[in-house]
Amino acid sequence: MYSNHYHSQSVEKIFELFQTSKFGLSQKEAKFRLKKFGKNKIPQAKKFSLFALFLRQFKNPLIYILFAALIISFLTKHLTDAGIILAVILISAIFGFFQECKTNKALLQLKKMIVYKARILREGKKTSYSPRTCCSRRYNFTLPW
């Protein structure tokens, strides 16, 4: 029913598709849509456990090469070389893990600082709302002002 080619539609057709008008939604209709379709918020990315984050450090082509060298060194009984390669792999994983932990914490703090505002039209009046208090974006009509 809903097309992604809104730019090629007439304004009247867009109003019809979104069941709105040039005056925007009424407060009653906005509350109804909020209840029916939910809040307009971006889904959060799935959080990784610390263990999964540590294991992810080993998903690296260079680590795969080092693992191959580790196995070859072990099979050829070059245990000193194998120990050094293992130490390099573990040090790389530990540094990567802590670096990514710090990055994720900084990103979360930045996300908390961001304040989103949506400019909407309610009963003919321009107003700003937090997008979380607006109904789902799928049914909101955004005006370019």
C-alpha contacts under 8 A as a table, 3 or more apart, distances in Angstrom:
res1	aa1	res2	aa2	distance
2	Y	17	L	7.34
3	S	6	Y	6.63
5	H	8	S	5.82
5	H	9	Q	7.18
6	Y	9	Q	5.26
6	Y	14	I	6.96
7	H	10	S	7.99
9	Q	13	K	6.15
9	Q	14	I	6.51
10	S	13	K	5.15
10	S	14	I	6.35
11	V	14	I	5.07
11	V	15	F	6.22
12	E	15	F	5.10
12	E	16	E	6.19
13	K	16	E	4.95
13	K	17	L	6.09
14	I	17	L	5.01
14	I	18	F	6.13
15	F	18	F	5.32
15	F	19	Q	5.66
15	F	20	T	5.03
15	F	21	S	5.43
15	F	22	K	7.53
16	E	19	Q	4.91
16	E	20	T	6.56
16	E	21	S	7.85
17	L	20	T	8.00
18	F	139	Y	5.74
18	F	140	N	6.97
18	F	141	F	6.79
20	T	23	F	7.76
20	T	24	G	5.83
20	T	25	L	5.90
20	T	141	F	7.81
21	S	24	G	5.32
21	S	25	L	7.19
22	K	124	G	7.42
23	F	121	L	6.43
23	F	122	R	6.65
23	F	123	E	5.31
23	F	124	G	4.00
23	F	125	K	7.42
24	G	120	I	7.58
24	G	121	L	4.72
24	G	122	R	4.93
24	G	123	E	5.61
24	G	124	G	6.02
24	G	141	F	7.98
25	L	29	E	6.02
25	L	30	A	5.96
25	L	121	L	6.90
25	L	122	R	5.13
25	L	123	E	5.87
26	S	29	E	5.15
26	S	30	A	6.09
26	S	122	R	5.67
26	S	123	E	5.05
27	Q	30	A	5.04
27	Q	31	K	6.14
27	Q	122	R	6.61
27	Q	123	E	7.25
28	K	31	K	5.25
28	K	32	F	6.20
29	E	32	F	4.96
29	E	33	R	6.13
30	A	33	R	5.17
30	A	34	L	6.04
30	A	134	C	7.27
30	A	135	C	6.58
31	K	34	L	5.00
31	K	35	K	6.18
31	K	135	C	7.61
32	F	35	K	5.20
32	F	36	K	6.09
33	R	36	K	4.89
33	R	37	F	5.62
33	R	38	G	7.36
33	R	135	C	5.55
33	R	136	S	7.57
33	R	139	Y	7.97
34	L	37	F	5.51
34	L	38	G	4.97
34	L	39	K	6.04
34	L	133	T	7.63
34	L	134	C	6.37
34	L	135	C	4.06
34	L	136	S	6.76
35	K	38	G	5.61
35	K	135	C	7.69
37	F	135	C	6.36
37	F	136	S	5.61
38	G	135	C	5.89
38	G	136	S	5.72
39	K	131	P	7.60
39	K	132	R	5.19
39	K	133	T	6.21
39	K	134	C	6.10
39	K	135	C	5.17
39	K	136	S	5.38
40	N	131	P	5.63
40	N	132	R	5.06
40	N	133	T	7.18
40	N	134	C	5.89
40	N	135	C	5.51
40	N	136	S	4.24
40	N	137	R	5.61
41	K	131	P	6.75
41	K	132	R	5.60
41	K	136	S	7.66
48	F	52	A	6.01
48	F	53	L	6.05
49	S	52	A	5.17
49	S	53	L	6.14
50	L	53	L	4.93
50	L	54	F	6.17
51	F	54	F	5.09
51	F	55	L	6.25
52	A	55	L	5.03
52	A	56	R	6.06
53	L	56	R	5.09
53	L	57	Q	6.86
53	L	97	F	6.66
54	F	57	Q	5.49
54	F	58	F	7.74
54	F	93	A	6.94
54	F	94	I	7.50
54	F	97	F	5.50
55	L	58	F	5.71
55	L	59	K	7.57
56	R	59	K	5.39
57	Q	60	N	6.96
57	Q	93	A	5.18
57	Q	96	G	6.30
57	Q	97	F	6.53
58	F	63	I	6.10
58	F	64	Y	7.73
58	F	93	A	6.61
59	K	63	I	7.21
59	K	64	Y	7.74
60	N	63	I	5.23
60	N	64	Y	6.41
61	P	64	Y	4.97
61	P	65	I	6.38
62	L	65	I	5.11
62	L	66	L	6.27
63	I	66	L	4.93
63	I	67	F	6.07
63	I	89	I	6.57
64	Y	67	F	5.03
64	Y	68	A	6.25
65	I	68	A	5.06
65	I	69	A	6.24
66	L	69	A	4.95
66	L	70	L	6.01
66	L	85	I	6.64
66	L	89	I	7.05
67	F	70	L	4.84
67	F	71	I	6.22
67	F	85	I	7.94
67	F	86	L	7.88
67	F	89	I	7.91
68	A	71	I	5.21
68	A	72	I	6.21
69	A	72	I	5.07
69	A	73	S	5.95
69	A	82	A	7.71
69	A	85	I	7.53
70	L	73	S	5.13
70	L	74	F	6.06
70	L	81	D	7.74
70	L	82	A	5.00
70	L	83	G	7.98
70	L	85	I	5.94
70	L	86	L	6.69
71	I	74	F	5.04
71	I	75	L	6.07
71	I	82	A	7.51
72	I	75	L	5.13
72	I	76	T	6.10
73	S	76	T	5.22
73	S	77	K	6.14
73	S	78	H	5.01
73	S	79	L	6.61
73	S	81	D	6.31
73	S	82	A	5.20
74	F	77	K	5.04
74	F	78	H	5.81
74	F	79	L	5.76
74	F	82	A	5.67
75	L	78	H	7.62
78	H	81	D	5.49
78	H	82	A	6.23
79	L	82	A	4.84
79	L	83	G	6.01
80	T	83	G	5.10
80	T	84	I	6.28
81	D	84	I	5.13
81	D	85	I	6.15
82	A	85	I	5.14
82	A	86	L	6.08
83	G	86	L	5.06
83	G	87	A	6.10
84	I	87	A	5.02
84	I	88	V	6.22
85	I	88	V	5.06
85	I	89	I	6.24
86	L	89	I	5.09
86	L	90	L	6.21
87	A	90	L	5.16
87	A	91	I	5.99
88	V	91	I	5.17
88	V	92	S	5.99
89	I	92	S	5.21
89	I	93	A	6.21
90	L	93	A	5.04
90	L	94	I	6.05
91	I	94	I	5.09
91	I	95	F	6.09
92	S	95	F	5.31
92	S	96	G	6.03
93	A	96	G	5.09
93	A	97	F	5.94
94	I	97	F	5.04
94	I	98	F	6.29
95	F	98	F	5.35
95	F	99	Q	6.03
96	G	99	Q	5.08
96	G	100	E	6.03
97	F	100	E	5.23
97	F	101	C	6.14
98	F	101	C	4.98
98	F	102	K	6.21
99	Q	102	K	5.28
99	Q	103	T	6.20
100	E	103	T	4.92
100	E	104	N	6.06
101	C	104	N	5.18
101	C	105	K	6.27
102	K	105	K	5.19
102	K	106	A	6.23
103	T	106	A	5.14
103	T	107	L	6.11
104	N	107	L	5.01
104	N	108	L	6.19
105	K	108	L	5.16
105	K	109	Q	6.31
106	A	109	Q	5.13
106	A	110	L	6.24
107	L	110	L	5.05
107	L	111	K	6.17
108	L	111	K	5.05
108	L	112	K	6.33
109	Q	112	K	5.16
109	Q	113	M	6.55
110	L	113	M	5.15
110	L	114	I	6.65
111	K	114	I	5.39
112	K	115	V	7.89
116	Y	130	S	6.03
116	Y	131	P	6.76
117	K	128	S	6.12
117	K	129	Y	5.59
117	K	130	S	4.84
117	K	131	P	6.17
118	A	128	S	5.44
118	A	129	Y	5.30
118	A	130	S	5.96
118	A	131	P	5.57
119	R	126	K	6.89
119	R	127	T	5.74
119	R	128	S	4.55
119	R	129	Y	6.58
119	R	142	T	7.77
119	R	143	L	7.88
119	R	145	W	7.93
120	I	126	K	5.85
120	I	127	T	5.56
120	I	128	S	6.14
120	I	129	Y	7.33
120	I	142	T	6.81
120	I	143	L	7.23
121	L	124	G	5.84
121	L	125	K	5.42
121	L	126	K	4.70
121	L	127	T	6.24
122	R	125	K	5.31
122	R	126	K	6.62
122	R	127	T	7.24
129	Y	133	T	6.70
129	Y	134	C	7.16
130	S	133	T	5.58
130	S	134	C	7.03
131	P	134	C	5.06
131	P	135	C	7.85
132	R	135	C	7.60
134	C	137	R	7.85
135	C	139	Y	7.18
135	C	140	N	6.79
136	S	139	Y	5.92
136	S	140	N	6.63
137	R	140	N	4.90
137	R	141	F	7.69
